[in-house]
Amino acid sequence: MTKVRVHTISLGCPKNRVDTERLLGVLGKNFTPAEDVAGSDLVLINTCGFIRPAVEESVETILAAIREAAEATPRPKLAVTGCLVSRYGQADLAADLPEVDLWLSTRELANWPGLVGAALGRRNLDALGPRRLSTAPAYAYLKVSEGCSHRCAFCTIPSIRGKHVSRPLDELEREARLLVEQGGVPELVIVGQDVTSYGHDLGLKDGLKHLLDRLLPIKGLKWLRLMYLYPAGLTDGLLKHMAGLGQPLLPYFDIPLQHAHPDILAAMGRPFAKDPTLVIDRVRKHFPEAALRTSLIVGYPGETDAHFKALKTFVTRAQFAHLGVFPYHQEEGTPAASLPGQVAQGIKTRRKNALMKLQENISREHLATLVGQRLEVLVEEPSPEWPGLHVGRVWFQAPEVDGVTYVSGPKVKPGKMVMADIEQAQSYDLVALA
């Protein structure tokens, strides 16, 4: 049987990437990757629709694929999946973009294999096929849940992805073992819209504890990293349990706080509305060496200069290892979109730049203290800058969102862990010699 040539474009978050990898896994031996649209039989675009810039990027990507497909002979089929489809609906999108052959919503993830198979004239696709990884050989994402049951006033995710639904423990352990024991992946990165809520809907009182107890003993697993930890879920009980587990669990905490001032947090509908430092101090009580990452929104409706000043003070005190700052976007259909006190775009931009400048100084000072130390580096891929140089990460650098460690040496190979001497520190990156 002739293999189907598939060109994939996965936009947005790692959770989207996992969906793309699963679909490619379903195609299995029936497909081969295509480098571009013109050389493909199927173009698969997995979109993001979380905020306006993501929507614009998704639409521009679709339009570019339509133009390229129109010039190809034979013309490849175009399939658009993901959050853009879930947010705006297949009917309206199809009316505006009739050139797309197949629209797939996140609400029908289980039906993607059959629908894609039908579009390709292939009826024998296996919905339980192993994922086809698209990441570097050093790591893989493990998505433990779908959707979110929180109701933050600014967020479109619950309307796009639905309520929080956890994947069964047995299924996750089986997938993790395939990735690590058979696939040779040394790092698993746990993702979900709210990882601390894992298992609640399955009737598990301490779902994340159970999940960690299943995954950590997997032979060959070097690092286990947790992302998207909702702050209210980081209880003393959970943190005490985690502190007793040790390697391969990394003391890395990605906690999206979104703001620090109680007025803004209350308007957002966020937890820790009175004092978000509580969760920071709680983590550091159990993990003094913890690397903390967070994301913050500036320019939320009603945010004054005083609110922003308090946010800057909070960032200075917290000393995050990594920080993402995003200007608020007025998203249609969210409660925050109709709030009074919308902030001008210029003010949002200035506040974002000010916070990132502050964080750059914090990061540079922290990384400078590591020069001369010998650390373990997980190697990802060769660097295009010059022969022998590779891109890797030390334990407190998550893939795709944090800084990297540039490493060189005779034993450096993608997918391997090496001990290396830190020779130079930049604002966000390190340089090491193995």
PyMOL commands that set and color helices and strands:
alter all, ss='L'
color gray80, all
select helices_A, chain A and resi 14-30+52-70+83-88+90-96+106-120+157-161+169-182+195-197+200-202+207-215+231-233+236-243+262-268+277-286+305-318+335-338+345-368
alter helices_A, ss='H'
color red, helices_A
select strands_A, chain A and resi 4-10+31-33+42-47+77-82+102-105+139-143+145-146+165-166+187-191+223-226+249-254+291-298+322-327+374-382+389-393+405-408+417-425+430-433
alter strands_A, ss='S'
color yellow, strands_A
deselect
rebuild
show_as cartoon
